[in-house]
């Protein structure tokens, strides 16, 4: 499952990319980092606030 991590500044771009790259029904969730998680915004080096992902995979039954 592909996901996009986004800061406040880049959330609109992340949602646009999710729709245009073929995500089936993208889901926006608040990102909560795990201890010592080094995840950064997909578009810059800021700490992500949101995660856009496809949790409704057509391959799941």
Chimera marker file (.cmm) of the C-alpha trace (Angstrom):
<marker_set name="trace">
<marker id="1" x="0.000" y="0.000" z="0.000" r="1" g="1" b="0" radius="0.5"/>
<marker id="2" x="1.408" y="3.351" z="-1.014" r="1" g="1" b="0" radius="0.5"/>
<marker id="3" x="1.080" y="6.317" z="1.307" r="1" g="1" b="0" radius="0.5"/>
<marker id="4" x="2.043" y="9.968" z="1.082" r="1" g="1" b="0" radius="0.5"/>
<marker id="5" x="3.163" y="11.855" z="4.190" r="1" g="1" b="0" radius="0.5"/>
<marker id="6" x="2.415" y="15.578" z="4.118" r="1" g="1" b="0" radius="0.5"/>
<marker id="7" x="2.937" y="18.651" z="6.257" r="1" g="1" b="0" radius="0.5"/>
<marker id="8" x="0.275" y="21.358" z="6.605" r="1" g="1" b="0" radius="0.5"/>
<marker id="9" x="1.683" y="23.262" z="3.623" r="1" g="1" b="0" radius="0.5"/>
<marker id="10" x="1.593" y="20.288" z="1.220" r="1" g="1" b="0" radius="0.5"/>
<marker id="11" x="-1.649" y="18.461" z="2.121" r="1" g="1" b="0" radius="0.5"/>
<marker id="12" x="-3.561" y="19.748" z="-0.906" r="1" g="1" b="0" radius="0.5"/>
<marker id="13" x="-0.763" y="18.630" z="-3.231" r="1" g="1" b="0" radius="0.5"/>
<marker id="14" x="-0.729" y="15.194" z="-1.563" r="1" g="1" b="0" radius="0.5"/>
<marker id="15" x="-4.473" y="14.756" z="-2.065" r="1" g="1" b="0" radius="0.5"/>
<marker id="16" x="-4.176" y="15.848" z="-5.707" r="1" g="1" b="0" radius="0.5"/>
<marker id="17" x="-1.310" y="13.403" z="-6.294" r="1" g="1" b="0" radius="0.5"/>
<marker id="18" x="-3.264" y="10.585" z="-4.648" r="1" g="1" b="0" radius="0.5"/>
<marker id="19" x="-6.221" y="11.149" z="-6.952" r="1" g="1" b="0" radius="0.5"/>
<marker id="20" x="-4.135" y="11.577" z="-10.119" r="1" g="1" b="0" radius="0.5"/>
<marker id="21" x="-1.878" y="8.564" z="-9.486" r="1" g="1" b="0" radius="0.5"/>
<marker id="22" x="-4.819" y="6.194" z="-9.319" r="1" g="1" b="0" radius="0.5"/>
<marker id="23" x="-5.492" y="5.702" z="-5.621" r="1" g="1" b="0" radius="0.5"/>
<marker id="24" x="-8.896" y="4.162" z="-5.133" r="1" g="1" b="0" radius="0.5"/>
<marker id="25" x="-10.699" y="6.445" z="-2.706" r="1" g="1" b="0" radius="0.5"/>
<marker id="26" x="-7.753" y="8.095" z="-0.899" r="1" g="1" b="0" radius="0.5"/>
<marker id="27" x="-8.068" y="8.373" z="2.866" r="1" g="1" b="0" radius="0.5"/>
<marker id="28" x="-6.687" y="11.317" z="4.853" r="1" g="1" b="0" radius="0.5"/>
<marker id="29" x="-5.546" y="10.481" z="8.388" r="1" g="1" b="0" radius="0.5"/>
<marker id="30" x="-3.603" y="12.329" z="11.039" r="1" g="1" b="0" radius="0.5"/>
<marker id="31" x="-0.015" y="11.080" z="11.132" r="1" g="1" b="0" radius="0.5"/>
<marker id="32" x="1.261" y="10.036" z="14.550" r="1" g="1" b="0" radius="0.5"/>
<marker id="33" x="4.979" y="9.240" z="14.506" r="1" g="1" b="0" radius="0.5"/>
<marker id="34" x="6.388" y="6.351" z="16.492" r="1" g="1" b="0" radius="0.5"/>
<marker id="35" x="9.333" y="7.040" z="18.814" r="1" g="1" b="0" radius="0.5"/>
<marker id="36" x="12.460" y="7.963" z="16.818" r="1" g="1" b="0" radius="0.5"/>
<marker id="37" x="10.545" y="7.815" z="13.545" r="1" g="1" b="0" radius="0.5"/>
<marker id="38" x="12.498" y="9.718" z="10.874" r="1" g="1" b="0" radius="0.5"/>
<marker id="39" x="9.578" y="10.063" z="8.434" r="1" g="1" b="0" radius="0.5"/>
<marker id="40" x="9.467" y="13.427" z="6.661" r="1" g="1" b="0" radius="0.5"/>
<marker id="41" x="6.973" y="15.154" z="4.385" r="1" g="1" b="0" radius="0.5"/>
<marker id="42" x="7.080" y="13.662" z="0.882" r="1" g="1" b="0" radius="0.5"/>
<marker id="43" x="7.518" y="17.171" z="-0.592" r="1" g="1" b="0" radius="0.5"/>
<marker id="44" x="9.884" y="18.815" z="1.904" r="1" g="1" b="0" radius="0.5"/>
<marker id="45" x="11.883" y="17.993" z="5.030" r="1" g="1" b="0" radius="0.5"/>
<marker id="46" x="9.204" y="19.071" z="7.538" r="1" g="1" b="0" radius="0.5"/>
<marker id="47" x="7.563" y="16.785" z="10.074" r="1" g="1" b="0" radius="0.5"/>
<marker id="48" x="4.411" y="15.296" z="8.485" r="1" g="1" b="0" radius="0.5"/>
<marker id="49" x="1.032" y="15.980" z="10.032" r="1" g="1" b="0" radius="0.5"/>
<marker id="50" x="-1.107" y="13.914" z="7.647" r="1" g="1" b="0" radius="0.5"/>
<marker id="51" x="-0.917" y="10.622" z="5.783" r="1" g="1" b="0" radius="0.5"/>
<marker id="52" x="-2.849" y="10.077" z="2.564" r="1" g="1" b="0" radius="0.5"/>
<marker id="53" x="-3.229" y="6.405" z="1.711" r="1" g="1" b="0" radius="0.5"/>
<marker id="54" x="-5.369" y="3.820" z="-0.001" r="1" g="1" b="0" radius="0.5"/>
<marker id="55" x="-6.836" y="1.567" z="2.669" r="1" g="1" b="0" radius="0.5"/>
<marker id="56" x="-9.511" y="0.165" z="0.341" r="1" g="1" b="0" radius="0.5"/>
<marker id="57" x="-7.350" y="-2.066" z="-1.835" r="1" g="1" b="0" radius="0.5"/>
<marker id="58" x="-9.300" y="-4.039" z="-4.454" r="1" g="1" b="0" radius="0.5"/>
<marker id="59" x="-7.022" y="-7.022" z="-3.711" r="1" g="1" b="0" radius="0.5"/>
<marker id="60" x="-8.276" y="-7.307" z="-0.122" r="1" g="1" b="0" radius="0.5"/>
<marker id="61" x="-11.171" y="-9.644" z="0.487" r="1" g="1" b="0" radius="0.5"/>
<link id1="1" id2="2" r="1" g="1" b="0" radius="0.2"/>
<link id1="2" id2="3" r="1" g="1" b="0" radius="0.2"/>
<link id1="3" id2="4" r="1" g="1" b="0" radius="0.2"/>
<link id1="4" id2="5" r="1" g="1" b="0" radius="0.2"/>
<link id1="5" id2="6" r="1" g="1" b="0" radius="0.2"/>
<link id1="6" id2="7" r="1" g="1" b="0" radius="0.2"/>
<link id1="7" id2="8" r="1" g="1" b="0" radius="0.2"/>
<link id1="8" id2="9" r="1" g="1" b="0" radius="0.2"/>
<link id1="9" id2="10" r="1" g="1" b="0" radius="0.2"/>
<link id1="10" id2="11" r="1" g="1" b="0" radius="0.2"/>
<link id1="11" id2="12" r="1" g="1" b="0" radius="0.2"/>
<link id1="12" id2="13" r="1" g="1" b="0" radius="0.2"/>
<link id1="13" id2="14" r="1" g="1" b="0" radius="0.2"/>
<link id1="14" id2="15" r="1" g="1" b="0" radius="0.2"/>
<link id1="15" id2="16" r="1" g="1" b="0" radius="0.2"/>
<link id1="16" id2="17" r="1" g="1" b="0" radius="0.2"/>
<link id1="17" id2="18" r="1" g="1" b="0" radius="0.2"/>
<link id1="18" id2="19" r="1" g="1" b="0" radius="0.2"/>
<link id1="19" id2="20" r="1" g="1" b="0" radius="0.2"/>
<link id1="20" id2="21" r="1" g="1" b="0" radius="0.2"/>
<link id1="21" id2="22" r="1" g="1" b="0" radius="0.2"/>
<link id1="22" id2="23" r="1" g="1" b="0" radius="0.2"/>
<link id1="23" id2="24" r="1" g="1" b="0" radius="0.2"/>
<link id1="24" id2="25" r="1" g="1" b="0" radius="0.2"/>
<link id1="25" id2="26" r="1" g="1" b="0" radius="0.2"/>
<link id1="26" id2="27" r="1" g="1" b="0" radius="0.2"/>
<link id1="27" id2="28" r="1" g="1" b="0" radius="0.2"/>
<link id1="28" id2="29" r="1" g="1" b="0" radius="0.2"/>
<link id1="29" id2="30" r="1" g="1" b="0" radius="0.2"/>
<link id1="30" id2="31" r="1" g="1" b="0" radius="0.2"/>
<link id1="31" id2="32" r="1" g="1" b="0" radius="0.2"/>
<link id1="32" id2="33" r="1" g="1" b="0" radius="0.2"/>
<link id1="33" id2="34" r="1" g="1" b="0" radius="0.2"/>
<link id1="34" id2="35" r="1" g="1" b="0" radius="0.2"/>
<link id1="35" id2="36" r="1" g="1" b="0" radius="0.2"/>
<link id1="36" id2="37" r="1" g="1" b="0" radius="0.2"/>
<link id1="37" id2="38" r="1" g="1" b="0" radius="0.2"/>
<link id1="38" id2="39" r="1" g="1" b="0" radius="0.2"/>
<link id1="39" id2="40" r="1" g="1" b="0" radius="0.2"/>
<link id1="40" id2="41" r="1" g="1" b="0" radius="0.2"/>
<link id1="41" id2="42" r="1" g="1" b="0" radius="0.2"/>
<link id1="42" id2="43" r="1" g="1" b="0" radius="0.2"/>
<link id1="43" id2="44" r="1" g="1" b="0" radius="0.2"/>
<link id1="44" id2="45" r="1" g="1" b="0" radius="0.2"/>
<link id1="45" id2="46" r="1" g="1" b="0" radius="0.2"/>
<link id1="46" id2="47" r="1" g="1" b="0" radius="0.2"/>
<link id1="47" id2="48" r="1" g="1" b="0" radius="0.2"/>
<link id1="48" id2="49" r="1" g="1" b="0" radius="0.2"/>
<link id1="49" id2="50" r="1" g="1" b="0" radius="0.2"/>
<link id1="50" id2="51" r="1" g="1" b="0" radius="0.2"/>
<link id1="51" id2="52" r="1" g="1" b="0" radius="0.2"/>
<link id1="52" id2="53" r="1" g="1" b="0" radius="0.2"/>
<link id1="53" id2="54" r="1" g="1" b="0" radius="0.2"/>
<link id1="54" id2="55" r="1" g="1" b="0" radius="0.2"/>
<link id1="55" id2="56" r="1" g="1" b="0" radius="0.2"/>
<link id1="56" id2="57" r="1" g="1" b="0" radius="0.2"/>
<link id1="57" id2="58" r="1" g="1" b="0" radius="0.2"/>
<link id1="58" id2="59" r="1" g="1" b="0" radius="0.2"/>
<link id1="59" id2="60" r="1" g="1" b="0" radius="0.2"/>
<link id1="60" id2="61" r="1" g="1" b="0" radius="0.2"/>
</marker_set>
